[in-house]
Amino acid sequence: MIRSLFTAGSGMMAQQLNIDTIANNLANVNTNGFKRNRVDFQDLLYQTLRAAGGQVVQGSTVPVGIQVGQGVRPVATQKIFTVGEFRPTDNPLDMVIEGDGFFQVVMPDGTVAYTRDGAFKRDGTGRMVNSDGFPLEPELVIPSEATEISIGNDGTVSVLLAGDAAPQQLGQIQIARFTNPAGLLAMGRNLFRPTAASGEAIVGTPGQPGFGTIAQGYIESSNVQVVEEMVNMIVAQRAYETNSKAIQASDDMLQVANNLKR
């Protein structure tokens, strides 16, 4: 009975993490480019009371053994990188990546971070920056006299200057992809850093084999499905409640044993 207390307790702690993860998904339902998390569970070690295949008498083996589990533990919170819904905007600097890839931004310490959030603006010097002011990599500076901004599917950025009849090409946006994007380290602010699990960034031009293309004037919404998360929350809540009932039942059995009299 004591074993069941700890086993059911591990189930309650695991479901608490599950609820925390679901709550974070729901909190970010309107976050640009957010990718939902999923908790992966794993059963703990087993106590073998009777080994399968052992001999009871000569010439006779046990077909099935006796093992008692020790509970459960969470082993991963995996990012699910399915593409979210594309929402049209009136900002010519908003972009989405149709397919695989991440935008690159330069952090204040000079390192490069990666994001699916394509809500870019112009800062005081004309650079394309994200909402935190981190510049796009490679850097693109849009002249103040530009009257029209055009971004092609291959990332080519062109502007039409006042008084000119033909647009001028400023540069080309480069995007990055990873062998295992689920291994990226989420930093907050819609940013990711590479890890040994994700592999190094593979940088290329939009539209190349393995890379998505860019669409101008759109923002990628979160890929969180509210109905799915609500169902997952109900399942987690019931699992938590069931484990608490197992603890209560074990406690009642211990109480009966403690109250035995001769």
C-alpha positions as CSV (number, residue, x, y, z in Angstrom):
1,M,0.0,0.0,0.0
2,I,2.9,2.3,0.7
3,R,4.1,1.7,-2.9
4,S,0.8,2.8,-4.3
5,L,1.0,6.1,-2.4
6,F,4.2,7.1,-4.2
7,T,3.1,5.7,-7.5
8,A,-0.1,7.7,-7.5
9,G,1.8,10.7,-6.3
10,S,4.1,10.5,-9.3
11,G,1.0,10.5,-11.5
12,M,-0.4,13.6,-9.8
13,M,2.9,15.5,-10.3
14,A,3.1,14.4,-14.0
15,Q,-0.4,15.6,-14.6
16,Q,0.4,18.9,-12.9
17,L,3.1,19.5,-15.5
18,N,0.7,18.4,-18.2
19,I,-1.8,21.1,-17.0
20,D,1.0,23.7,-16.8
21,T,1.9,23.0,-20.4
22,I,-1.7,23.1,-21.6
23,A,-2.2,26.4,-19.7
24,N,0.9,27.9,-21.5
25,N,-0.5,26.7,-24.9
26,L,-3.8,28.4,-24.2
27,A,-2.2,31.6,-22.9
28,N,-0.3,31.9,-26.2
29,V,-3.3,31.2,-28.5
30,N,-2.9,34.7,-30.0
31,T,0.9,34.8,-30.0
32,N,2.4,35.3,-33.5
33,G,4.3,32.2,-34.7
34,F,3.8,30.3,-31.4
35,K,4.2,26.5,-31.5
36,R,2.3,24.5,-29.0
37,N,4.0,22.1,-26.6
38,R,3.2,18.5,-25.9
39,V,4.3,16.5,-22.8
40,D,5.8,13.0,-23.3
41,F,5.5,10.6,-20.4
42,Q,7.6,7.5,-19.5
43,D,6.9,4.7,-17.0
44,L,9.4,4.3,-14.2
45,L,11.4,1.3,-13.1
46,Y,9.6,-1.9,-12.2
47,Q,10.1,-4.1,-9.2
48,T,10.3,-7.7,-10.3
49,L,8.7,-10.0,-7.8
50,R,8.8,-13.1,-10.0
51,A,10.9,-13.3,-13.2
52,A,9.4,-14.6,-16.4
53,G,11.1,-17.6,-17.7
54,G,12.2,-18.9,-14.3
55,Q,11.9,-22.5,-13.3
56,V,9.3,-23.6,-10.7
57,V,10.0,-27.3,-11.1
58,Q,12.4,-29.2,-13.3
59,G,11.3,-28.9,-16.9
60,S,8.7,-26.2,-16.2
61,T,9.2,-22.5,-16.8
62,V,7.1,-19.5,-15.7
63,P,5.4,-18.1,-18.8
64,V,4.6,-14.7,-17.2
65,G,6.4,-13.0,-14.4
66,I,5.2,-10.5,-11.7
67,Q,6.3,-6.9,-12.0
68,V,5.0,-3.9,-10.1
69,G,5.4,-0.4,-11.7
70,Q,6.8,2.5,-9.7
71,G,4.8,5.3,-11.4
72,V,5.4,7.8,-14.2
73,R,7.6,10.7,-15.1
74,P,7.6,13.4,-17.8
75,V,10.6,13.1,-20.1
76,A,10.0,15.8,-22.7
77,T,8.0,18.9,-23.5
78,Q,8.1,18.8,-27.3
79,K,7.4,21.7,-29.6
80,I,5.0,20.8,-32.4
81,F,6.1,22.8,-35.5
82,T,3.0,22.5,-37.6
83,V,2.2,25.7,-39.5
84,G,-0.3,28.1,-38.0
85,E,-3.0,29.9,-39.9
86,F,-1.9,32.9,-42.0
87,R,-3.6,36.2,-41.2
88,P,-3.6,39.1,-43.7
89,T,-2.4,42.5,-42.4
90,D,-1.9,45.9,-43.9
91,N,1.8,46.1,-43.0
92,P,4.0,45.5,-46.1
93,L,6.8,44.4,-43.7
94,D,4.8,41.5,-42.3
95,M,5.9,38.2,-43.6
96,V,5.2,34.5,-43.3
97,I,7.3,31.5,-44.3
98,E,5.2,29.0,-46.3
99,G,6.9,25.8,-45.4
100,D,10.1,25.0,-43.5
101,G,12.3,27.8,-42.1
102,F,12.9,30.5,-39.6
103,F,13.7,34.2,-39.8
104,Q,17.1,35.2,-38.4
105,V,17.5,38.2,-36.0
106,V,20.6,39.5,-34.3
107,M,20.6,39.7,-30.5
108,P,22.2,42.5,-28.5
109,D,25.2,40.2,-27.7
110,G,25.8,39.6,-31.5
111,T,24.4,36.1,-31.6
112,V,21.7,35.0,-34.0
113,A,18.3,33.8,-32.8
114,Y,15.5,32.3,-34.9
115,T,11.8,33.0,-35.1
116,R,8.6,32.2,-37.0
117,D,7.2,35.6,-36.0
118,G,7.4,37.7,-39.2
119,A,6.0,40.9,-37.7
120,F,8.8,43.3,-38.7
121,K,9.0,47.1,-38.6
122,R,11.4,49.9,-39.4
123,D,13.5,51.5,-36.7
124,G,14.8,55.0,-36.6
125,T,17.6,54.2,-39.0
126,G,15.4,52.3,-41.5
127,R,16.5,48.8,-40.5
128,M,14.0,46.0,-40.5
129,V,13.6,44.9,-36.9
130,N,11.3,42.7,-34.9
131,S,9.0,44.0,-32.1
132,D,11.9,44.0,-29.6
133,G,14.2,46.0,-32.0
134,F,16.4,43.1,-33.0
135,P,17.5,43.6,-36.6
136,L,16.8,41.1,-39.3
137,E,19.8,39.1,-40.5
138,P,21.1,39.8,-43.1
139,E,20.5,43.5,-42.3
140,L,18.2,45.4,-44.6
141,V,17.9,49.2,-44.5
142,I,14.8,50.7,-46.2
143,P,15.3,54.4,-47.3
144,S,13.0,56.9,-45.7
145,E,12.0,58.2,-49.1
146,A,10.7,54.7,-50.2
147,T,7.0,54.9,-51.2
148,E,6.4,51.2,-51.9
149,I,8.0,48.1,-50.5
150,S,7.9,44.7,-52.3
151,I,9.1,41.4,-50.9
152,G,9.2,38.5,-53.4
153,N,8.6,34.8,-52.7
154,D,12.3,34.2,-52.9
155,G,13.0,36.9,-50.2
156,T,14.0,39.6,-52.7
157,V,13.3,43.1,-51.2
158,S,12.7,45.9,-53.6
159,V,11.6,49.5,-53.0
160,L,10.2,52.3,-55.1
161,L,11.7,55.6,-54.3
162,A,9.9,58.9,-54.7
163,G,10.4,60.3,-58.3
164,D,11.7,56.9,-59.7
165,A,9.8,54.9,-62.3
166,A,11.4,51.6,-61.6
167,P,11.9,49.8,-58.2
168,Q,15.4,49.3,-56.7
169,Q,16.5,46.0,-55.2
170,L,17.9,46.3,-51.7
171,G,18.8,42.8,-50.9
172,Q,17.5,39.3,-50.2
173,I,16.2,37.8,-47.0
174,Q,17.8,34.5,-45.9
175,I,16.0,31.9,-43.8
176,A,17.3,29.0,-41.7
177,R,16.1,25.5,-41.1
178,F,17.2,22.7,-38.7
179,T,17.5,19.0,-38.9
180,N,15.5,18.7,-35.7
181,P,13.6,21.9,-34.9
182,A,12.0,20.2,-31.9
183,G,15.4,20.3,-30.3
184,L,15.6,24.1,-30.4
185,L,15.8,26.0,-27.1
186,A,12.8,28.3,-26.6
187,M,14.0,31.6,-25.2
188,G,10.7,33.5,-24.9
189,R,10.0,36.6,-27.1
190,N,9.1,34.1,-29.9
191,L,12.8,33.3,-30.3
192,F,14.8,30.1,-30.4
193,R,18.4,29.1,-30.1
194,P,20.1,26.1,-31.6
195,T,21.3,23.2,-29.4
196,A,23.3,20.1,-29.9
197,A,19.9,18.3,-30.4
198,S,18.6,20.6,-33.1
199,G,21.9,20.7,-35.0
200,E,23.4,23.8,-36.6
201,A,21.3,26.2,-38.7
202,I,21.3,25.5,-42.4
203,V,20.9,28.9,-44.1
204,G,19.5,29.3,-47.6
205,T,17.4,31.3,-49.9
206,P,13.6,31.0,-49.7
207,G,12.3,28.7,-52.4
208,Q,15.4,26.5,-52.5
209,P,14.9,22.7,-52.0
210,G,14.0,22.2,-48.3
211,F,13.2,25.8,-47.7
212,G,9.8,27.5,-47.6
213,T,8.8,30.6,-49.6
214,I,7.9,34.0,-48.2
215,A,4.5,35.7,-48.5
216,Q,4.3,39.4,-47.9
217,G,1.5,41.1,-45.9
218,Y,0.7,38.1,-43.7
219,I,1.3,37.0,-40.1
220,E,1.5,33.4,-39.0
221,S,-0.9,32.8,-36.1
222,S,-0.3,30.3,-33.2
223,N,-0.9,26.7,-34.1
224,V,-2.8,26.1,-30.8
225,Q,-6.2,24.6,-31.3
226,V,-8.4,25.7,-28.4
227,V,-10.8,22.8,-28.6
228,E,-8.0,20.3,-28.7
229,E,-6.3,21.9,-25.7
230,M,-9.6,22.0,-23.7
231,V,-10.1,18.3,-24.3
232,N,-6.5,17.6,-23.2
233,M,-7.1,19.7,-20.1
234,I,-10.2,17.6,-19.2
235,V,-8.3,14.4,-19.7
236,A,-5.4,15.6,-17.6
237,Q,-7.8,16.8,-14.9
238,R,-9.6,13.5,-14.7
239,A,-6.2,11.6,-14.6
240,Y,-5.1,13.9,-11.7
241,E,-8.4,13.2,-9.9
242,T,-8.1,9.4,-10.5
243,N,-4.6,9.4,-9.0
244,S,-5.8,11.3,-6.0
245,K,-8.5,8.7,-5.5
246,A,-5.8,6.0,-5.6
247,I,-4.0,7.8,-2.8
248,Q,-7.2,8.1,-0.8
249,A,-8.0,4.4,-1.3
250,S,-4.5,3.5,-0.1
251,D,-4.8,5.7,2.9
252,D,-8.1,4.1,3.8
253,M,-6.6,0.6,3.5
254,L,-3.7,1.7,5.8
255,Q,-6.2,3.1,8.3
256,V,-8.1,-0.2,8.3
257,A,-4.8,-2.1,8.9
258,N,-3.8,0.3,11.8
259,N,-7.2,-0.2,13.4
260,L,-7.0,-4.0,13.6
261,K,-7.4,-5.3,17.1
262,R,-6.8,-8.7,18.6
